[in-house]
């Protein structure tokens, strides 16, 4: 996933706060239990915070996300209900496992995993929704990121440096049939399928030094730039479930905000308007809801809002960790 400067800063700051909070806790402090098995219900909430009300259910399927609740340099994949309840840790790889994407039937999850140090190898894996049956799909010794499951369930788009440059690649769900869709000698990242499976939105630095949102046909043809401007860093596109709009994150206001636009790039509008960094929108299946990350409460947590920016509700409560990169429907990066 593309990481603009403000996102990298927030993640680094969150890690520092994580360690500082652990030091600050007295030895006798009582914490809620934490199950580190594949399907346990993890929580770092102090017992005194258990009175926090559960958000009202808002429809849609389960949400997959990543969190470093088990340690500042160890991200695992979790799932939860659309109202933030029933949080389950589904990987226990003790690695940097991120960028989960659902299969169309919600029975499997594709994700990338590897070393915390980004210069090392990262690969694409697939598993059952409960964390069982983990299988590696790529094995090329380079960084493979941002897997996105096609709506028909047959292919996975992802970003890879196997060509020496960040490109958008396509493969079958078995890992076979690799095809490079971009090959443009500038970073192409964050592939996201349109609901009908005919197009892929992505972020790219082509042709300049700022990220913009692009769209192309699923075979790599018809590449079209949708957003423009300098010093904007438009990344992480997510299609609405009816295919008419695309949500994305941008730095055009000086900090990370969630914007939405029509699928042709027109009608761009700010949904969040918050001084805290917000990023990684994901449109929820069958609902006019968008999940996203926010630092508005002093820690990176997952929130949900209506598609017009109203009704913002916090879904995760892990004050000593980073909860991020929620995937609310198949096809998201």
C-alpha positions in Angstrom: 0.0 0.0 0.0 1.3 3.4 -0.8 2.5 5.2 2.3 2.6 9.0 1.9 4.8 10.9 4.3 2.1 11.7 6.8 1.1 8.0 7.1 4.6 6.9 7.7 5.0 9.5 10.4 1.8 8.4 12.2 2.7 4.8 12.1 6.1 5.5 13.5 4.6 7.8 16.2 2.1 5.2 17.1 4.8 2.6 17.7 6.6 5.1 20.0 3.4 5.7 21.9 2.9 2.0 22.1 6.2 1.4 23.8 5.8 4.5 26.1 2.4 3.3 27.3 3.8 -0.2 28.1 6.5 1.4 30.2 4.0 3.7 31.9 1.8 0.8 33.0 2.4 -0.2 36.6 3.2 -3.9 37.3 0.0 -4.2 39.2 -2.2 -2.8 36.4 -5.1 -5.1 35.5 -5.6 -5.6 31.8 -8.3 -7.6 30.1 -7.3 -11.0 28.8 -5.7 -11.6 25.5 -6.0 -14.8 23.5 -3.1 -15.2 21.1 -4.6 -18.3 19.4 -5.9 -18.2 15.8 -9.5 -17.6 16.8 -9.3 -15.9 20.2 -10.8 -12.6 21.1 -7.8 -10.2 21.7 -8.2 -7.0 23.6 -5.8 -4.5 25.2 -8.6 -2.6 26.9 -8.1 -2.0 30.6 -11.0 -3.4 32.7 -12.0 0.2 33.6 -12.7 0.9 29.9 -15.1 -2.0 29.4 -18.1 0.3 29.9 -17.4 1.8 26.4 -20.7 1.2 24.5 -20.6 -1.1 21.4 -21.3 0.9 18.2 -24.6 0.3 16.6 -24.5 -2.4 13.9 -24.5 -0.9 10.4 -24.8 -3.8 8.0 -22.4 -5.5 5.6 -20.0 -8.4 6.1 -17.1 -8.9 8.5 -14.2 -6.5 8.3 -10.6 -7.7 8.1 -7.8 -5.5 9.4 -4.3 -5.5 10.7 -3.0 -4.7 14.1 0.2 -4.8 16.1 -1.6 -5.7 19.4 0.9 -8.5 20.0 4.0 -6.2 19.7 5.0 -2.9 18.0 6.9 -4.6 15.1 4.5 -7.6 14.7 1.3 -7.0 12.7 -1.3 -9.8 12.5 -4.6 -10.1 10.6 -7.8 -9.8 12.6 -11.5 -9.8 11.7 -14.5 -8.2 13.4 -18.2 -7.6 12.8 -19.3 -4.5 11.0 -20.2 -2.9 14.4 -16.7 -3.6 15.8 -17.8 -6.6 18.0 -16.3 -10.1 18.0 -12.7 -9.2 17.2 -10.7 -12.3 16.3 -7.0 -12.7 15.6 -6.7 -15.0 12.6 -2.9 -15.1 12.0 -0.2 -15.8 14.5 2.8 -15.6 12.2 4.8 -13.3 14.4 5.7 -11.3 11.3 4.5 -8.2 9.4 1.2 -9.5 8.0 -0.9 -6.8 6.4 -3.2 -5.6 3.5 -6.0 -8.2 3.9 -8.6 -8.7 1.2 -11.7 -10.9 1.3 -12.7 -13.5 -1.3 -16.1 -12.8 -2.8 -17.8 -15.5 -0.6 -16.0 -14.3 2.6 -14.5 -17.8 3.2 -10.9 -16.8 2.5 -8.5 -13.9 3.0 -5.5 -13.0 0.9 -2.7 -10.9 2.5 1.0 -10.1 2.4 3.5 -11.0 5.0 7.2 -10.7 5.7 9.8 -8.9 7.7 9.1 -5.7 9.5 12.1 -4.2 7.7 10.7 -3.2 4.4 13.9 -3.8 2.4 13.4 -7.5 2.9 11.2 -10.0 1.1 7.4 -9.9 1.4 5.1 -12.4 -0.2 1.4 -12.9 -0.9 -0.5 -15.6 1.1 -4.0 -16.9 1.2 -5.9 -18.6 4.1 -9.3 -19.6 5.3 -11.3 -16.9 7.1 -10.5 -18.5 10.5 -6.8 -18.4 9.8 -6.4 -22.1 8.9 -4.9 -23.5 5.7 -2.3 -20.7 5.1 -0.6 -21.1 1.7 2.0 -18.9 0.0 1.1 -17.7 -3.5 4.2 -15.8 -4.5 7.9 -16.8 -3.9 10.1 -14.4 -5.9 12.3 -12.9 -3.2 11.1 -9.3 -3.6 8.3 -7.2 -2.1 4.8 -8.1 -3.1 2.1 -5.9 -1.5 -1.6 -4.9 -1.7 -3.4 -8.1 -2.8 -7.0 -7.5 -4.1 -9.3 -10.4 -4.8 -11.4 -10.1 -8.0 -15.2 -10.0 -7.7 -15.5 -13.2 -9.7 -13.1 -15.0 -7.3 -10.7 -16.2 -10.0 -7.8 -13.7 -9.9 -5.8 -11.5 -7.5 -4.3 -8.2 -8.4 -1.3 -7.0 -6.4 1.7 -4.6 -6.4 5.1 -6.2 -6.9 8.8 -5.2 -7.5 9.6 -8.4 -9.4 10.2 -6.3 -12.5 12.6 -4.0 -10.6 9.8 -1.3 -10.4 6.5 -1.2 -8.5 3.9 -2.5 -11.0 0.4 -3.9 -10.8 0.4 -7.6 -11.4 -2.4 -10.1 -11.9 -2.3 -13.8 -11.0 -4.8 -16.7 -10.7 -5.8 -17.6 -7.1 -3.4 -20.5 -7.3 -0.5 -18.2 -7.8 -0.1 -19.1 -11.5 -0.6 -17.0 -14.6 1.4 -14.0 -13.6 0.8 -10.9 -15.9 2.3 -7.4 -15.5 -0.5 -4.9 -16.1 1.5 -1.6 -15.9 5.3 -1.7 -16.7 5.7 2.1 -16.6 9.0 2.7 -14.7 7.1 4.7 -12.1 5.5 3.2 -8.9 2.0 1.8 -9.4 0.3 0.6 -6.2 -3.0 0.0 -4.4 -5.0 -2.0 -7.0 -8.8 -2.1 -6.3 -11.3 -3.9 -8.5 -14.5 -2.3 -9.7 -17.6 -4.3 -8.5 -18.2 -5.7 -12.0 -14.6 -6.9 -12.3 -14.0 -5.0 -15.6 -11.7 -2.3 -14.2 -8.9 -1.8 -11.6 -8.3 1.5 -9.9 -4.8 2.1 -8.6 -2.4 4.9 -7.4 0.6 5.9 -9.4 3.5 8.4 -9.5 3.4 8.4 -13.2 4.2 10.7 -14.9 5.6 13.0 -12.1 6.5 12.9 -8.4 3.0 12.9 -6.9 0.7 10.0 -6.5 -2.6 10.2 -8.4 -5.6 7.9 -8.9 -5.7 6.0 -12.1 -8.1 3.4 -13.6 -7.5 0.8 -16.2 -9.3 -2.2 -17.8 -8.7 -5.5 -16.0 -6.3 -6.6 -18.8 -4.1 -3.4 -18.3 -5.4 -1.5 -21.3 -7.1 1.9 -21.3 -5.1 3.5 -18.5 -6.8 6.8 -17.5 -5.7 9.4 -14.9 -8.5 10.5 -12.7 -6.9 13.0 -10.2 -4.5 15.8 -10.8 -2.4 18.5 -9.0 0.9 18.9 -7.3 1.8 17.9 -3.7 -1.4 15.9 -3.4 -0.5 12.2 -2.9 -3.9 10.7 -3.9 -3.7 7.0 -2.9 -5.8 3.9 -1.8 -8.8 4.1 -4.1 -11.9 2.1 -3.2 -15.0 1.7 -5.4 -18.5 2.1 -4.2 -20.5 -1.1 -4.4 -22.6 0.3 -7.3 -19.5 1.3 -9.2 -20.4 5.0 -9.6 -17.9 6.5 -7.1 -14.4 6.1 -5.8 -13.2 7.0 -2.3 -9.5 7.7 -1.7 -7.1 9.3 0.7 -5.3 12.5 -0.2 -2.8 15.0 1.3 -4.1 17.9 -0.7 -5.3 19.7 2.4 -2.0 19.4 4.2 -2.9 16.3 6.1 -4.5 13.0 5.3 -8.2 13.2 4.4 -10.8 10.9 2.9 -12.3 12.2 -0.4 -14.9 10.8 -2.7 -15.4 11.4 -6.5 -17.4 10.1 -9.4 -15.9 7.1 -11.2 -14.8 9.4 -14.0 -12.8 11.7 -11.6 -15.4 14.5 -11.5 -17.2 15.8 -8.4 -14.3 15.5 -5.9 -15.4 16.1 -2.3 -13.8 16.0 1.2 -15.7 13.6 3.5 -13.7 14.0 6.8 -12.4 17.5 7.2 -10.4 16.7 10.3 -7.0 18.0 11.3 -5.9 14.5 12.3 -4.6 12.1 9.6 -7.2 9.9 8.0 -6.5 7.2 5.4 -7.3 3.9 3.8 -11.0 4.1 2.9 -12.9 0.8 2.2 -16.5 0.9 1.0 -18.6 -1.7 2.8 -20.5 -4.3 0.7 -24.2 -3.6 0.3 -24.2 -0.4 2.4 -23.6 3.3 2.0 -20.8 3.1 4.6 -17.0 3.6 4.4 -14.5 2.3 6.9 -11.2 4.1 7.3 -8.3 4.8 9.6 -8.1 7.9 11.8 -5.7 9.4 14.4 -8.4 11.8 15.6 -8.5 10.3 19.1 -4.7 10.2 19.5 -4.1 6.7 18.2 -4.6 5.0 14.9 -8.0 3.2 15.1 -10.7 2.1 12.6 -13.8 4.2 12.1 -16.9 3.9 9.9 -19.0 6.7 8.4 -21.8 7.2 6.0 -20.8 7.8 2.4 -21.5 11.5 2.8 -19.1 11.9 5.7 -21.8 11.9 8.5 -22.3 9.5 11.3 -18.6 8.9 12.1 -18.4 6.0 14.6 -15.3 4.4 16.1 -15.0 0.6 15.7 -11.8 -0.4 17.4 -10.5 0.4 20.9 -6.8 -0.6 21.2 -5.1 2.4 22.8 -1.7 0.6 23.0 -1.7 -0.5 19.4 -2.2 0.4 15.7 -5.4 -0.9 14.1 -5.4 -0.1 10.4 -6.0 -1.0 6.7 -9.6 -2.3 7.2 -11.1 -4.3 4.3 -14.9 -4.2 4.3 -15.6 -6.0 1.0 -14.0 -8.2 -1.7 -11.8 -6.3 -4.2 -10.3 -3.8 -1.8 -6.5 -3.5 -1.4 
